């Protein structure tokens, strides 16, 4: 069967792109920002002269989510981590994070190697939002990242994908990573094959019952021994919290959990009692 060609094919492609962008905006994912905002580091990040100290031996690499710039995603958390004493690094990847996820994981591998070379550290901590909380797992599992990551903290990560039909609406042409993040995708079957959490990093997942993008919210959780895997549901400690998907990396409550995970040996303490503070 012949596919669309000429003017009809171009019109179909344009309609697909418009529909996908509109759909993603409907569920709270911002459309790609202008090129002038790409590759601008969030406040405090990418000081390549920064050297970790004994209290904070691992530099932190921040990995943003689909259609998000690093600057936008980490406007709040980056300076908070710097103020806490960490060397912080962040980068934009994968054509506004729409590229096939294995390609983006290779970019992360190269960026981590650059950070380790500049800082002299042996490992990094990774904090990621949405795709950025899940994609590093591919780096850990398939690209020799297990020996280079101390903590992997996922904020509302798409670890088992989403059943939200708008992810597929983006289409393989417009957003291959959106298709990869659809529940049941071949990519996720490979990523989550045994072992789901390879030995090496400590894994912390932070999610919210009000996640409208990664659906169901429980798909963020990871299987693994409690010694190095902690799954956090914000409402378990703060029942009135209403943090949603895009708000999560800017949430003061999430910030407390991130710091708890980074400041201790092992993943976040499941018994940690944060202050229940508003996301506003």
C-alpha positions in Angstrom: 0.0 0.0 0.0 1.4 3.3 -1.0 1.8 6.0 1.7 0.9 9.6 1.3 3.1 11.6 -1.0 3.7 15.2 -2.2 1.3 17.8 -0.8 -0.9 15.3 0.9 2.0 13.7 2.8 3.3 17.1 3.9 -0.1 18.1 5.1 -0.5 14.8 7.0 2.9 15.4 8.7 2.0 18.9 9.7 -1.3 17.9 11.1 0.4 15.1 13.1 2.9 17.6 14.6 0.1 20.1 15.5 -2.1 17.4 17.0 0.8 16.0 19.1 1.9 19.4 20.4 -1.7 20.3 21.3 -2.2 17.0 23.0 0.9 17.2 25.1 0.1 20.8 26.1 -3.4 19.5 27.2 -1.8 17.2 29.8 0.6 19.9 31.1 3.7 19.2 29.1 5.0 22.4 27.6 5.7 22.6 23.9 9.3 22.9 22.9 10.8 26.3 23.9 12.6 28.5 21.5 16.2 27.7 20.5 17.5 30.7 22.4 16.6 29.0 25.7 18.4 25.7 24.9 21.8 25.0 26.4 21.4 27.8 29.0 22.4 26.3 32.4 20.1 26.7 35.3 21.3 28.9 38.2 24.5 27.6 39.8 25.0 24.8 37.4 27.9 24.0 35.1 30.7 25.6 37.1 33.4 23.4 35.5 36.0 24.6 38.1 33.9 23.2 41.0 35.5 20.4 43.0 33.5 18.1 45.3 34.4 18.1 48.9 34.4 15.2 51.4 30.9 16.1 52.6 29.5 16.1 49.0 31.9 13.8 47.1 29.7 13.2 44.1 28.8 16.0 41.6 25.1 16.0 40.8 24.0 15.7 37.2 20.4 17.0 36.5 18.5 15.4 33.6 15.4 17.2 32.4 12.2 15.8 31.0 10.6 15.6 27.6 10.1 18.9 25.9 11.8 20.7 28.8 14.9 22.9 28.7 17.4 22.3 31.4 17.0 25.9 32.5 13.3 25.7 32.9 13.3 22.3 34.6 15.9 23.0 37.2 15.3 26.7 37.9 14.6 26.0 41.6 16.4 22.7 42.4 19.7 23.6 40.9 20.5 26.6 43.1 19.1 24.7 46.1 21.6 21.9 45.5 24.5 24.4 45.0 23.5 26.1 48.2 23.7 22.7 50.0 27.3 22.3 48.9 27.0 20.2 45.7 28.8 20.7 42.3 25.8 20.7 39.9 25.8 20.0 36.2 23.1 19.9 33.6 22.7 19.6 29.8 20.1 19.6 27.1 19.9 16.5 25.0 18.0 14.5 22.4 16.5 17.3 20.2 14.3 18.6 23.1 14.3 15.1 24.6 12.3 13.7 21.7 15.1 11.5 20.3 15.0 7.7 20.8 15.9 7.1 24.4 19.0 4.9 23.8 20.5 7.8 21.8 19.9 10.2 24.6 21.4 7.8 27.1 24.6 7.8 25.1 24.6 11.6 25.3 24.2 11.2 29.1 27.2 8.8 29.2 29.4 11.3 27.4 28.3 14.1 29.6 28.9 12.1 32.8 32.4 11.3 31.5 33.1 15.0 31.0 31.9 15.8 34.5 34.0 13.1 36.1 37.0 14.3 34.1 36.5 17.9 35.1 35.8 17.3 38.8 38.1 14.3 39.5 35.2 12.5 41.1 34.8 8.7 40.8 31.0 8.8 40.5 28.1 11.2 40.0 24.7 11.4 41.5 21.9 11.8 38.9 18.6 13.6 39.6 16.1 13.4 36.8 12.6 14.5 36.0 10.1 12.3 34.0 12.0 10.9 31.1 15.1 12.3 32.8 14.5 10.0 35.8 14.0 6.9 33.7 16.5 7.4 30.8 19.6 7.2 33.1 18.5 3.6 33.9 19.4 2.7 30.3 22.8 4.3 30.8 23.2 2.3 34.0 22.1 -1.0 32.6 23.4 -1.0 29.0 26.1 1.6 28.7 28.4 0.7 31.6 27.0 3.4 33.9 26.5 1.2 36.9 30.0 1.8 38.2 29.8 5.6 37.6 26.5 6.4 39.4 26.2 6.5 43.2 22.6 7.8 43.5 19.8 7.8 40.9 16.9 9.9 42.0 13.9 9.9 39.7 11.2 12.6 40.2 7.9 11.4 38.7 9.9 9.1 36.4 8.3 7.2 33.5 9.9 3.9 34.6 7.2 1.7 33.3 5.7 4.2 30.9 2.3 5.8 30.8 -1.1 4.5 29.6 -2.1 8.1 28.7 -3.1 7.8 25.0 -1.6 11.2 24.3 1.9 9.8 24.5 1.3 7.7 21.4 -0.5 10.7 19.8 2.9 12.3 19.4 3.9 9.6 17.0 7.2 8.0 16.1 8.1 10.8 13.6 7.4 13.7 15.9 8.6 12.2 19.2 10.2 8.8 19.3 10.9 9.1 23.0 7.2 9.6 23.6 6.5 6.2 21.9 9.4 4.7 24.0 7.6 5.9 27.1 4.3 4.3 26.2 3.4 1.5 28.6 4.1 -1.9 26.9 6.7 -0.5 24.4 9.5 -2.7 23.2 12.0 -0.2 24.7 10.4 -0.5 28.2 10.3 -4.3 28.0 14.0 -4.3 27.4 14.7 -1.7 30.1 12.7 -3.4 32.7 13.8 -7.0 32.0 15.5 -8.7 35.0 17.2 -7.1 36.8 15.1 -4.0 36.8 17.5 -2.3 39.2 21.0 -3.5 38.5 23.5 -3.5 41.4 25.6 -0.3 41.6 23.5 2.8 42.2 21.1 3.5 45.0 17.6 4.2 43.5 15.1 6.6 44.9 11.7 7.2 43.1 9.6 10.3 44.2 6.1 10.4 42.8 2.7 11.9 43.4 -0.8 10.6 43.4 -1.8 13.7 41.3 0.6 12.8 38.3 -1.6 13.4 35.2 1.2 12.6 32.7 2.8 9.3 34.0 -0.4 7.3 34.4 -0.9 5.4 36.6 1.4 7.1 39.1 2.4 3.7 40.4 4.2 3.0 37.1 7.0 5.2 38.4 7.9 2.7 41.2 10.8 0.3 40.8 11.3 -3.2 42.0 14.4 -4.1 44.0 15.8 -4.7 47.5 15.0 -2.2 50.2 18.7 -1.9 50.8 19.1 0.1 47.6 15.6 1.0 46.3 13.2 3.4 48.0 9.8 4.3 46.4 8.4 7.6 47.8 4.7 8.7 47.4 4.5 12.3 48.5 1.0 11.9 50.0 2.1 9.1 52.3 3.8 11.7 54.4 1.8 14.8 53.3 -1.7 13.7 52.5 -2.9 17.2 51.4 0.0 17.7 49.0 -1.3 18.4 45.4 1.9 18.4 43.4 1.4 17.5 39.8 3.8 16.2 37.2 5.3 19.5 35.9 5.4 21.1 39.4 7.4 18.2 40.9 11.0 19.4 40.2 10.1 22.8 41.7 8.3 21.4 44.8 9.9 22.3 48.2 8.6 18.9 49.4 10.4 17.0 46.6 13.5 19.0 47.3 13.6 17.7 50.8 13.3 14.1 49.6 16.1 14.7 47.0 18.4 16.1 49.6 17.6 13.2 52.0 18.6 10.7 49.3 21.8 12.5 48.3 23.0 13.3 51.9 23.0 9.7 53.2 24.5 6.3 52.3 21.9 4.3 50.4 18.6 5.6 48.9 16.2 8.0 50.6 15.2 6.9 54.1 11.7 5.6 53.8 11.1 6.7 57.4 12.1 10.3 56.6 9.5 12.9 57.9 9.6 16.0 55.7 8.0 19.3 56.4 4.7 19.4 54.5 5.0 22.6 52.5 3.0 24.0 49.6 4.2 23.7 46.0 3.0 27.3 45.4 
